[in-house]
Each structure stands twice: as C-alpha cells, then as structure tokens.
Amino acid sequence: MATPTAQQSLLNLLQFVRVVDAGSFAEAARRAGTSTSAMSKAVSRFETLHGVKLLHRTTHAISLTHDGEKLLEGARDLLRQAERLEATIGETAAGSSGGRVRLAAPGPFLRTCIAPMLPAILKANPNLELEIKVDDSGLDLAAEGIDVAIRFGPLDRQPGLIARRLGTFPHVLAATPKYLDFMGVPASPADLEAHHQLGYRNPANGQLSPWLFADNLGTGGLTRIVPRNRIVVEDMTVAWAMTLRGLGMSWLPAWCGIKDLQSGRTVEVLRDWRLPETPIYAVQLDRKQIPQRTRDLVDLLAQRAKNWNYTQSQSLG
C-alpha cells in the first residue's frame, strides 16, 4: 500500500512533467492554477527526497538533467494514465449525488460563512461526504484534489479552471456606536490618525494589509492607510471580535460581521469612501464530467451567497 509520502512524491513527479511540458515554472503554475513557488517546491521536494536532480535552473530557462531525461517519459506515461483514470471515474460518478466533495476556502470565510450553512448542505444531500480544507494561500486544485475552491477578487484567465460568480462583498470600516460616541466619528480618512486602529496581517504573505478608500470627491484617486501596529492580528474573525469589544476601528470584509452590522452592534464609517465591491467565485477544474454532487454543492453555495452580502443598514460618515 502506498504511503502518504509515496503519494506526495508521485504528485511532485507529475508536477515535474507539467513544468517540462510548459517550458517554465511560471507557465506550469498558470496552467495549474497555483503559484510559481508551489510548483518549484514540488519539484525540489522530489529531488531532495530521492537524491536526484531533474532540472537545471537559470534565471531565464530550465533544461533537463541526465536523471530528468531518464524519468521524463515514464512520468509522462503515469500522468496520462492518471488523467485517463480520472476521466473514467468522472464519467462513472457524474450522475451520482452521493460521495465525497473537497471544498477549500480561506479560514475566516469558512468559520463565518460556510460553517453556518453546513446543516443546510448536509440536509439537502444526505449522501454527501464533505471534506473541508483551509486555503489561505491559493492551493493547487489538481495537486490537492480539491473539487471546489472559494476565491475572492479578479481572476486571471487560467487554462484548466472554470469559475462561477457567487456574489460580491465590500470592505467596510467598522466600529461600535459606543466607541464612536467616545472617540468621535471621522469625516474623512485623514481623521483616522486620531483613532485606535486594529490591523490585519495576511498570514499567507506576512504583509500588513493597508486600508483602502476611494476618493469621494470625484477625482478617481485612492487613499491608502497603513494601520499602526499597536494591535495587529493574523485572523480576520479575531480582528472583528476586537472591534466588537470596542478596542478600535477595523477595515475588513463585510462578511466578517454581517449580522453585527445589520443589527447595529457595529456601524460602518466613511461609507461614501468605500471601494467597489469584491466578487466571490467558486472555482473548479475544467473537466469533461463534473459529478452531480459537486454541481449540487456549487448550486447551493450560489443560492446561499445572498446571506454573505451586506445590505447597508447602519452607517456613519
């Protein structure tokens, strides 16, 4: 029986074939819907594990080593067999509403938006086996065996992937009414210097996310504010919880606290300076046969996406 290490080694070898066929790590990553770094690490892991070197790498090109040439054709045969087997499985299971579906999404979105709808998902399909994976960095759908991934923002055209738009959401500057009563309501982004700022650091890249505001004076400009680092967290849901406790103001996706915004426990500030809304997509591998259970899940996500939208009910400034 293949061990998990052996399975991962095989996946890494298949990535080697994709790199060679694409002519570069960047192009192979683009076709697979992953990052250049992830593709490079997959090949490097195989080389390290087996003590071989498959590729000569330079700044502008790659070329096969002697070991790479010996392994390439056999690895290509494995990839073709895997693709044929996957197609056979897809054709067999395409009409089945039961079975396993792997769903991936950023951790905060899973906790805030996906988890509450799990009872409805399972009730709608009692035979569904749902495997949920935290995806904070844009996982490779093919390598990770992911059926559906939730992605935000504009999507580059990527061969082998299809996307269905589920809805949109705004980023909002939020605070509690009590905090605003004590500290005052800012009239423009320039006034935020006098306020307590709760920062969010993206764990995927280690960067402190700036607060972005459109220019409501009609000039088309963009105001960018880097929050002070007195309080910085790496989880949006924790940042929102701190906002609810009145520790300061935060700039976060509205889905982090839709119920709080709609109930008035928090209010949106500088509404007139808000950026255009960000789209939400369900992304899948473009396969000839997509199982019915996967199509059903995406349909249900689309139906429930309205619960992720923020209808402005409380705002100041």
C-alpha positions in Angstrom: 0.0 0.0 0.0 1.3 3.4 -0.9 2.3 5.6 2.0 1.3 9.3 2.2 4.9 10.1 1.5 4.9 8.0 -1.6 1.7 9.5 -2.8 3.0 13.0 -2.4 6.2 12.0 -4.2 4.2 10.8 -7.1 2.2 14.1 -7.2 5.5 16.0 -7.2 6.8 13.9 -10.1 3.7 14.7 -12.1 4.3 18.4 -11.4 7.8 17.9 -12.9 6.2 16.7 -16.1 3.9 19.8 -16.2 6.9 22.1 -15.8 8.8 20.4 -18.6 5.8 20.5 -20.9 5.0 24.1 -20.1 8.6 25.2 -20.6 8.8 27.1 -17.3 7.7 27.0 -13.7 5.6 30.2 -14.2 3.7 28.8 -17.1 3.1 25.5 -15.5 1.8 27.2 -12.4 -0.5 29.4 -14.5 -2.0 26.3 -16.2 -2.4 24.5 -12.9 -4.0 27.5 -11.1 -1.3 27.6 -8.5 1.8 29.7 -7.7 5.3 29.5 -9.3 6.7 29.0 -5.8 4.4 26.0 -5.1 5.4 24.4 -8.4 9.1 24.9 -7.8 8.8 23.5 -4.3 7.0 20.4 -5.6 9.9 19.6 -7.9 12.5 20.4 -5.3 10.8 18.1 -2.7 11.0 15.2 -5.2 14.7 15.9 -5.9 15.5 16.1 -2.2 13.6 13.0 -1.2 15.2 10.8 -3.9 18.6 12.4 -4.1 18.4 13.3 -7.8 18.4 16.5 -9.8 15.8 16.7 -12.5 16.3 20.2 -13.9 19.0 22.8 -14.4 17.5 26.1 -13.4 18.7 29.5 -14.6 17.1 32.9 -14.3 15.7 32.7 -17.8 15.4 29.0 -18.7 15.2 25.4 -17.5 16.7 22.3 -19.0 16.6 18.6 -18.2 19.4 16.8 -16.4 20.5 13.3 -17.3 18.3 11.9 -14.5 15.4 14.1 -15.6 15.7 12.8 -19.1 15.6 9.2 -17.8 12.5 9.8 -15.7 10.5 12.1 -18.0 8.9 9.6 -20.4 7.9 7.2 -17.6 6.5 10.1 -15.6 4.6 11.3 -18.7 3.0 7.8 -19.0 2.0 8.0 -15.4 0.4 11.4 -16.0 -1.5 10.1 -19.0 -2.7 7.1 -17.1 -3.8 9.3 -14.1 -5.8 11.6 -16.5 -7.5 8.6 -18.2 -8.4 7.1 -14.8 -9.7 10.4 -13.6 -11.9 10.8 -16.7 -13.2 7.2 -16.2 -14.1 7.9 -12.6 -15.7 11.2 -13.6 -17.9 9.5 -16.2 -18.9 6.8 -13.7 -19.7 9.2 -10.9 -21.1 12.1 -12.9 -24.7 11.2 -12.3 -24.2 10.4 -8.6 -25.3 13.0 -5.9 -23.6 11.0 -3.2 -19.9 10.7 -2.4 -17.1 13.0 -1.3 -16.5 16.6 -2.3 -13.5 18.5 -1.2 -14.2 22.2 -0.5 -11.5 24.8 0.1 -11.8 28.4 1.3 -9.9 30.9 3.5 -10.1 30.1 7.1 -12.1 33.2 8.3 -14.6 32.7 5.5 -15.1 29.1 6.4 -15.8 29.9 10.0 -18.0 32.9 9.3 -19.9 32.0 6.2 -19.5 28.3 5.3 -19.9 26.7 8.8 -23.3 28.2 9.5 -24.7 26.7 6.2 -23.3 23.2 6.8 -26.6 21.8 8.2 -28.5 23.0 5.1 -25.8 21.5 2.8 -26.0 18.1 4.6 -29.7 18.1 4.8 -30.0 18.9 1.1 -27.8 15.9 0.3 -27.8 13.2 3.0 -25.3 11.1 1.0 -22.7 13.8 0.6 -19.3 13.4 2.3 -17.9 16.9 2.7 -14.1 17.4 3.3 -13.2 21.0 4.1 -9.7 22.4 3.6 -8.4 25.7 4.9 -7.0 27.6 1.9 -5.3 30.9 2.9 -2.8 30.9 0.1 -4.4 29.7 -3.2 -3.8 26.0 -3.2 -3.2 24.0 -6.4 -6.6 22.4 -7.0 -5.2 19.5 -9.1 -2.4 18.6 -6.7 -4.5 18.8 -3.6 -7.5 17.0 -5.1 -9.9 20.0 -4.4 -13.2 19.9 -6.2 -14.4 23.5 -5.3 -12.4 26.4 -4.0 -13.7 29.8 -2.9 -11.7 32.7 -4.3 -12.0 36.5 -4.0 -11.3 39.3 -6.4 -10.5 39.4 -10.1 -9.4 36.0 -11.5 -6.8 35.8 -14.2 -7.8 33.6 -17.2 -6.3 30.3 -16.3 -6.4 27.3 -18.6 -8.0 24.2 -16.9 -10.1 26.2 -14.5 -13.7 27.4 -14.6 -15.3 29.9 -12.2 -18.8 30.7 -11.2 -19.5 34.1 -9.7 -21.4 33.7 -6.4 -21.8 37.3 -5.3 -19.9 40.3 -4.1 -18.9 42.0 -0.8 -17.5 45.3 0.3 -14.7 46.0 2.7 -16.0 48.2 5.4 -14.5 50.5 8.1 -16.4 49.5 11.2 -16.6 50.4 14.9 -19.1 50.1 17.7 -21.5 53.0 18.5 -20.0 53.3 22.0 -16.5 53.7 20.6 -17.7 56.4 18.2 -19.5 58.2 21.0 -16.3 58.3 22.9 -13.8 59.0 20.1 -15.9 60.8 17.6 -16.9 60.0 14.0 -14.2 60.6 11.4 -15.3 62.7 8.4 -12.5 61.5 6.1 -9.7 59.0 6.0 -7.3 61.8 7.2 -9.2 61.8 10.5 -8.2 58.2 11.2 -4.8 59.2 12.6 -6.6 60.2 15.8 -8.3 56.8 16.2 -7.4 53.3 17.6 -6.6 51.1 14.6 -6.9 47.3 14.6 -4.6 45.9 11.9 -4.8 42.6 10.0 -1.6 40.8 8.8 -2.2 38.4 6.0 -0.7 35.1 7.2 -0.1 33.9 3.5 2.4 36.7 2.8 3.2 38.2 6.1 2.1 41.7 4.9 0.1 44.1 7.0 -3.0 44.9 4.9 -3.5 48.6 4.2 -6.8 50.3 4.5 -8.0 51.5 1.1 -10.6 54.2 0.4 -11.9 55.7 -2.8 -11.9 59.4 -3.3 -15.4 60.6 -2.8 -14.5 64.0 -4.3 -14.7 62.5 -7.8 -11.0 62.7 -8.7 -10.7 58.9 -9.1 -7.9 58.8 -6.6 -7.2 56.1 -4.0 -6.3 56.8 -0.3 -4.1 54.1 1.3 -3.6 54.0 5.0 -1.3 51.5 6.8 -2.7 50.9 10.2 -0.5 51.5 13.2 0.9 48.2 14.6 -0.1 48.6 18.2 -2.7 45.8 17.7 -2.2 43.5 14.8 -3.7 40.0 14.3 -3.5 37.4 11.7 -7.1 36.3 11.7 -10.0 38.5 10.4 -12.5 37.0 12.8 -10.3 37.8 15.8 -9.9 41.4 14.5 -13.7 41.6 14.2 -14.2 40.3 17.7 -11.8 43.0 19.0 -13.9 45.6 17.1 -17.0 44.4 18.8 -15.2 44.8 22.2 -14.7 48.5 21.4 -10.9 48.3 21.2 -10.8 50.3 18.0 -11.8 50.5 14.3 -11.1 47.8 11.7 -11.2 47.7 7.9 -12.4 44.2 6.9 -14.6 42.3 4.5 -18.3 42.9 5.5 -18.9 39.2 5.7 -16.8 39.1 8.8 -19.7 40.7 10.7 -22.8 41.0 8.6 -25.2 40.2 11.5 -23.4 42.8 13.7 -23.6 45.4 11.0 -27.3 44.7 10.3 -28.2 44.7 14.0 -26.4 47.9 14.7 -23.9 46.3 17.2 -21.3 47.8 14.8 -21.7 50.5 12.2 -19.9 51.3 9.0 -17.9 54.5 9.0 -16.9 56.6 5.9 -19.5 54.8 3.7 -19.0 57.4 1.0 -15.3 56.5 0.7 -16.0 52.8 0.2 -14.3 50.9 -2.7 -16.2 49.0 -5.3 -17.3 45.6 -4.1 -15.1 42.4 -4.4 -16.5 39.4 -6.3 -16.7 35.9 -4.8 -16.1 32.9 -7.1 -16.5 29.1 -6.8 -13.5 27.8 -8.8 -13.3 24.3 -10.2 -11.0 22.2 -12.5 -12.5 22.3 -16.0 -13.3 18.6 -16.5 -15.4 16.9 -19.2 -17.5 15.2 -16.5 -18.3 17.1 -13.2 -20.0 14.9 -10.6 -23.6 15.8 -9.8 -22.7 16.1 -6.1 -20.2 18.8 -7.0 -22.7 20.7 -9.2 -25.3 20.5 -6.4 -22.8 21.9 -3.9 -22.0 24.9 -6.1 -25.7 25.5 -6.8 -26.4 25.6 -3.1 -23.5 27.9 -2.4 -24.9 30.3 -5.1 -28.3 30.1 -3.5 -27.0 30.9 -0.1 -24.5 33.6 -1.2 -27.1 36.3 -0.6 -26.5 35.7 3.1 -22.9 36.9 2.7 -23.9 40.2 1.1 -24.1 43.3 3.3 -27.1 45.4 2.9 -26.3 48.8 4.3 -28.5 49.5 7.3 -26.2 51.3 9.7 -23.5 53.7 8.6 -21.9 56.9 9.7 -19.7 59.3 7.7 
